[in-house]
Amino acid sequence: MGGTPIPVAVIGGGQAGLSVSYHLRQRGIDHVVVEANRVGHEWRERRWDSFCLVTPNWQCKLPGFPYRGDDPDGFMVRDEIIQYLQDYVAFFRPPLVEGVSVTGLRRAADGHFEVVTTEGEFTAEQVVVATGPYHAPSIPRMAERLPSHVEQIHSSRYRNADQLPEGGVLVVGTGQSGCQIAEDLHLAGRQVHLAVGSAPRVARFYRGRDCVAWLDDMGHYAKNIDEFDDASAVRMRVNHYVTGRDGGRDIDLRAFARDGMRLYGRLTGIDGAGLGFADDLKVNLDRADAVAEGIKDAIDAHITAQAIEAPVEPRYVPVWEPSGHVPELDLAEAGVTSVVWATGFTRDHRWIEIPVFDGRGYPMHWRGATSTPGLYFLGLPWQYSWGSGRFEAVGRDAEFLADHIDTSRRLADVCGALTGAPASVASALPLG
Ligand SMILES: Cc1cc2nc3c(=O)[nH]c(=O)nc-3n(C[C@H](O)[C@H](O)[C@H](O)COP(=O)(O)OP(=O)(O)OC[C@H]3O[C@@H](n4cnc5c(N)ncnc54)[C@H](O)[C@@H]3O)c2cc1C
């Protein structure tokens, strides 16, 4: 601690941290990017072997370094995503320090930030927290009630079917991870039992194009959070399930069921080897389909309004219906030997000792700028738009923050010149 403060500390060297680093470099602002692991860590360590992007490659728009491969409509697989990030580092050589974790962040009396790391402490005039949207695996406490011989892992630790003991697998949750892992296990020949939640789905292709391409044309991804009445509900929305695997296709849970997967409603309780499910499978499947068909309605309306020539495509017809409510599953009877919890993540910003969080621990901000001058967040889901927590728009948010930081530093310089305060003191004035 002490010494000359670093102008800007960026915490986290994922796509968000690298993006803001690029824009800070463009503006000539000195900074350091502190990364706890290695660039690409999240993709390398917390994704399964067959993982690929759900979003098409053309949406990978890292600042100054958009996807330039030969498959813009394809979906990068895990190792290609890691390579894309490594190539980005080689492209602009950010001031990156890897293998150093930030364990504490406080605001000092002079307005600067005290950054505590596993390698010591330093001060910074401004800080961008870019530690990702998904911190700690979220597993419901009822998991403790599973018999000890049933192996259980969180989706972030799932790699492939071979890692699990022989036998049936229960996958809990049907967000993007749960659906894709269930499919992966199903394709590997496992008997999969799937507890279906309320996540919506979207078709991969419709009327000759990827639905993402249509939605892009329709301005869907340009919409910002201020256009919604309930921003916090939008930010908590579950992603639509669909896959980029093998060039991209729908995920149709009904088709899985038709082909032998066992579907249940939401998991409600565990009593030893006995599991209980809500009577909501039919409604969850119907709603997911209704969302997918509603998106097609919107695409149809756009095609008509714009007089676009596009092939006509028949609508989805359900290929399977639940025959009735299945309230229970006996794991032993069904031969289930493992459980994959695809139940999401929680945020963990407890190391930030600055009061900028709401009751749920979500940082209060506008486009990443908080009420504490000089403290910013980047990469939060729906920070500003759909693409904020994704490759699509993290660069746009990074540019906004870099501009904001640049402006505040210029103002601080002016104030410093007017008041005679040293620039390092003036930069901590509440202008950020
Ligand atoms: C299963 C899954 C599928 C996804 N699929 C897509 C997709 O298809 N398309 C898409 O665009 N997006 C997708 N995303 C969303 C998003 O692109 C990723 O979550 C991405 O990793 C977010 O990048 P980030 O830089 O914000 O955070 P991260 O990639 O999480 O990077 C944060 C970095 O900060 C480091 N860090 C954390 N804490 C500290 C600390 N205290 N000190 C120092 N360093 C720290 C971490 O080591 C990490 O490297 C997906 C996410 C998940 C979970």
PDBQT file of the ligand as one rigid body, heavy atoms in Angstrom, charges set to zero:
ROOT
HETATM    1  C1  LIG A 501     -22.661 -22.288 -19.547  1.00  0.00    +0.000 C 
HETATM    2  C2  LIG A 501     -22.489 -20.926 -20.165  1.00  0.00    +0.000 A 
HETATM    3  C3  LIG A 501     -22.642 -20.761 -21.530  1.00  0.00    +0.000 A 
HETATM    4  C4  LIG A 501     -22.458 -19.509 -22.124  1.00  0.00    +0.000 A 
HETATM    5  N1  LIG A 501     -22.617 -19.391 -23.473  1.00  0.00    +0.000 NA
HETATM    6  C5  LIG A 501     -22.438 -18.190 -24.049  1.00  0.00    +0.000 A 
HETATM    7  C6  LIG A 501     -22.577 -18.023 -25.468  1.00  0.00    +0.000 A 
HETATM    8  O1  LIG A 501     -22.902 -18.953 -26.192  1.00  0.00    +0.000 OA
HETATM    9  N2  LIG A 501     -22.342 -16.796 -25.996  1.00  0.00    +0.000 N 
HETATM   10  C7  LIG A 501     -21.978 -15.720 -25.228  1.00  0.00    +0.000 A 
HETATM   11  O2  LIG A 501     -21.740 -14.652 -25.791  1.00  0.00    +0.000 OA
HETATM   12  N3  LIG A 501     -21.890 -15.845 -23.894  1.00  0.00    +0.000 NA
HETATM   13  C8  LIG A 501     -22.107 -17.034 -23.285  1.00  0.00    +0.000 A 
HETATM   14  N4  LIG A 501     -22.000 -17.143 -21.911  1.00  0.00    +0.000 N 
HETATM   15  C9  LIG A 501     -21.903 -15.911 -21.110  1.00  0.00    +0.000 C 
HETATM   16  C10 LIG A 501     -20.547 -15.228 -21.030  1.00  0.00    +0.000 C 
HETATM   17  O3  LIG A 501     -19.986 -15.034 -22.319  1.00  0.00    +0.000 OA
HETATM   18  C11 LIG A 501     -19.575 -15.962 -20.144  1.00  0.00    +0.000 C 
HETATM   19  O4  LIG A 501     -20.123 -16.130 -18.872  1.00  0.00    +0.000 OA
HETATM   20  C12 LIG A 501     -18.237 -15.231 -20.040  1.00  0.00    +0.000 C 
HETATM   21  O5  LIG A 501     -17.334 -16.069 -19.386  1.00  0.00    +0.000 OA
HETATM   22  C13 LIG A 501     -18.351 -13.898 -19.305  1.00  0.00    +0.000 C 
HETATM   23  O6  LIG A 501     -17.130 -13.189 -19.462  1.00  0.00    +0.000 OA
HETATM   24  P1  LIG A 501     -16.593 -12.207 -18.318  1.00  0.00    +0.000 P 
HETATM   25  O7  LIG A 501     -15.297 -11.685 -18.729  1.00  0.00    +0.000 OA
HETATM   26  O8  LIG A 501     -17.654 -11.257 -17.948  1.00  0.00    +0.000 OA
HETATM   27  O9  LIG A 501     -16.433 -13.170 -17.058  1.00  0.00    +0.000 OA
HETATM   28  P2  LIG A 501     -15.526 -14.446 -16.895  1.00  0.00    +0.000 P 
HETATM   29  O10 LIG A 501     -15.298 -15.141 -18.154  1.00  0.00    +0.000 OA
HETATM   30  O11 LIG A 501     -16.154 -15.194 -15.756  1.00  0.00    +0.000 OA
HETATM   31  O12 LIG A 501     -14.134 -13.836 -16.448  1.00  0.00    +0.000 OA
HETATM   32  C14 LIG A 501     -13.935 -13.298 -15.186  1.00  0.00    +0.000 C 
HETATM   33  C15 LIG A 501     -12.499 -13.512 -14.815  1.00  0.00    +0.000 C 
HETATM   34  O13 LIG A 501     -12.271 -12.880 -13.571  1.00  0.00    +0.000 OA
HETATM   35  C16 LIG A 501     -11.399 -13.687 -12.812  1.00  0.00    +0.000 C 
HETATM   36  N5  LIG A 501     -11.667 -13.355 -11.421  1.00  0.00    +0.000 N 
HETATM   37  C17 LIG A 501     -12.775 -13.636 -10.702  1.00  0.00    +0.000 A 
HETATM   38  N6  LIG A 501     -12.664 -13.160  -9.464  1.00  0.00    +0.000 NA
HETATM   39  C18 LIG A 501     -11.457 -12.554  -9.398  1.00  0.00    +0.000 A 
HETATM   40  C19 LIG A 501     -10.758 -11.874  -8.367  1.00  0.00    +0.000 A 
HETATM   41  N7  LIG A 501     -11.304 -11.703  -7.147  1.00  0.00    +0.000 N 
HETATM   42  N8  LIG A 501      -9.514 -11.402  -8.632  1.00  0.00    +0.000 NA
HETATM   43  C20 LIG A 501      -8.979 -11.540  -9.875  1.00  0.00    +0.000 A 
HETATM   44  N9  LIG A 501      -9.599 -12.162 -10.872  1.00  0.00    +0.000 NA
HETATM   45  C21 LIG A 501     -10.818 -12.667 -10.643  1.00  0.00    +0.000 A 
HETATM   46  C22 LIG A 501     -11.752 -15.105 -13.199  1.00  0.00    +0.000 C 
HETATM   47  O14 LIG A 501     -10.653 -15.977 -13.008  1.00  0.00    +0.000 OA
HETATM   48  C23 LIG A 501     -12.132 -14.971 -14.668  1.00  0.00    +0.000 C 
HETATM   49  O15 LIG A 501     -11.084 -15.294 -15.534  1.00  0.00    +0.000 OA
HETATM   50  C24 LIG A 501     -22.147 -18.383 -21.308  1.00  0.00    +0.000 A 
HETATM   51  C25 LIG A 501     -22.007 -18.561 -19.927  1.00  0.00    +0.000 A 
HETATM   52  C26 LIG A 501     -22.169 -19.818 -19.362  1.00  0.00    +0.000 A 
HETATM   53  C27 LIG A 501     -22.020 -19.964 -17.858  1.00  0.00    +0.000 C 
ENDROOT
TORSDOF 0
